[in-house]
Amino acid sequence: MPTTLTRIVLNRHHRQARDDLAYRPGLHKTMMRLLPDPQGDHPRKAGGLLFRLDPGLDPVLLVQTADTPHLAGLPDGYGDATTHDLTPILTGLTPHLPVRYRITAAPVVSRSATAVPHPVTGRRRGKLTPLTGPDAIAWWQRRAPSAGLHLTGPPTAAPRPFPSPRPGPYERLTQFEGTATISEPDLLNTAIREGVGRGKAYGAGLLTLSPA
């Protein structure tokens, strides 16, 4: 099955598109309609669904799936969609190849100093706290090597928060961009297909590459 990337230019005049831009759980629900055959207890993960919203005058959704997306599942008039097979990119990952990358991620840290022990296991589970500014950049610099990338310059970081009735650790997304060389093609292949970090149901984790 080919991993695919679909680019959707949203129609701002479409009611569902406007609602999805304002409510991230609703956007996730709409994106799940692109999976042709959701299965299991974790259908998003099983279907390889990752998405990223790139804001602008005409907002663009990038949606990655582990198979050809079911575009007929989108509401009529939702947006203009084009789909590309990522197989040439995934098979062309080679060590030391220079690339440009972009990823919107949910940098978080577990603050466990005052965590209350679990009533059954006794383990202390910290509270997830979002990272911003220099702390978020440091998070990505630590995370990039495990995604198969050697950063060759300082990343830019732009906040990508979104409104939520109940703000939590995954509402403060950050978009990172920069240059890198491929250090571990297998790790990078996995990072692209499975996403990086937490908050994938909120539009985090999708890593895209372009020639440097």
N, C-alpha and C positions, 0 to 999 in steps of 0.2 A: 504494500500500500504506500503510495507517495505521500510524503508530508507536503502540505500545501500552505501557501500564504495568500490570503484574500484581502484586497484593498477595497474598502467601501467608503466612497465619498458621500457623507450623510446629507440628506435633504432636510435642511433646517425648517422647511415649511411642513414637514410631515410630523403629525402630532406624536406618534410613538417615538420618532427619533428625538424630538425635543424632550420628551419625558425621560428617555434613556440618558440623555446628556445631563439631566438634573438629578438622576437617581441611579447610582451605580448598581445596586442589586437588580434593578429592572433591566439595565444594559446586559448584565450577565445572563439573565433569563432569556433575553432576545438572542444573544449569541449562542446559547445552548440549542436554539432551534436550527442552527447550522449543522449539528451533528446528525448524520443520516440514521444512526441506529444507537442511541444512548443505551449503555448497558452497565450493570453492576451497581455496587454501592457508591462508587465514585465515578459517575459518567463523564464529568469534565476531564478528569485525569485519563480515563480509559480512551476517550476520544481525542486526546492530545490538544484540547482547546486552550489556547492562550490568546489574549487580545490586548491591544494597546490603543489608546485614544491619543492622536496627535492633534492638538487644538489648532485653530486658525479660523479664518473667515469662512472656509468650508471645511469643517472638522473631518478628519480622516480616521477611520477605524482600520487597523491591521489585525487580521484574525488568522491564527494558525490552527490547523487541524491535522490529525494523523491520516486523514483520508480526504477525498474530494468532498467539499462542503455541499450541503443541501441548501442551495441558494433560494429554492422555492419556499423554504421555511421562513424567510424574511417577509415582513409585511409588504404589500404592494406599495411601491413608491418610496420605500425606506431610504434608498440610496443607490448609487451606481457602483456595481461590484465587478472586479476583475480578479481572476484567480491564477496563480503561478505555481508550478511544481518546483519544490525546493531541492529535489534530488541532485541537480547539477551542483548546487552550492554545497550540500552536505557531503557529496563525494569528492569535491574539489578542495577540501580543507587540507592544507599541507603545512608542515612546520615552517616557521619564520616568514610566512606570507603576511605582508602588511595589509591591514584592514582598517576601515572606520566602523565603529559600532554605535548602536543606540539601544538603550534599555530604560524602561520605566520600572522602577523597583520600589519595594516597601522596606526600606532599611529600619530594622528594629533591634532592640537589645532587651534581654531579660534582666530586670532589676530584681535580684533575689535576696538582697541583704535582709529585708524585712518580710520575706515571704512566709506565709503560714503553712506548716506541714500538711500534706494531704491526709485526710482523716483515716484512710485505709492503708496507703503505702508508706506514709510518713515522710515521703520525699517533699522537698521544698521546691515549689514552682514559682518562679518570679513573674512579675507583671511585665507584659510586653510594652515597651515604651518606644515610640517612633523617634528616629534620628533625623536631624535636619542640619543644613549648613555644612561646616567642616566635618562634623561627626558623620554625616551621611556620606560625604566623599571618602572619608577614611574607611567606612564600611565597604564601599564598592572597591576600593583599592585592595582591601584584604580579600574580597570575594572573587575578584577577577581571575586570579591564578587557578582557583578551583574550577573555573569555567573554561579553562584552556587558553586564556588570554594573558599576554605580557603587555601591560600598558606602557606605551612609549611617550606619553605626554600627560600633563595634568588633565583630568576630565572636567568638563563643564557640568554643572548641576543646576537644574531648574525645578523648583517646586511644582508639583502637579496635584495639589489637593483637590478634593471634590466635596460637595455638600453631602451631609449625612444627618439623618434625624438622631442617630446615636453614634457620635464620633468615637472611633476606636483606633487601634494601632495601624490599621491598614488604609486609613483615609488620607494620610499624609505621604503621598507618593512623591518620588523624585525621579526626574529623567536625567540620565547620564549619557554624555556623548564624548567621543574622543578617538584617538588612534591607538592601535595595538598591533602586535604581531602574534601569530598563532603559535602557542607553545606546546599544546597537547591537543591534537586534532580529535582524538576520541572523547576527551572531556568536553571539548567545544561542541561536538556533535550532540552529545547528551544534553548540554546546557541549552542548545537551540531547540531541540525537540521537546524537552521536559520543562524548560523555563528555569529561572534563577530566583531563589529566595521565596518568601512567603507572599500571601495576598493575591494569588493568581486569579481567584474569583472576582477580584476587584480591579482587574486590568493591570496587574503587575507581572513581571517575570519574562516578558517576551523580548528576546535578544535578536536584533537584526544586524546584518553586516553589509558593507558595500566596499568596493575597491578603494584602497587608500591612494 
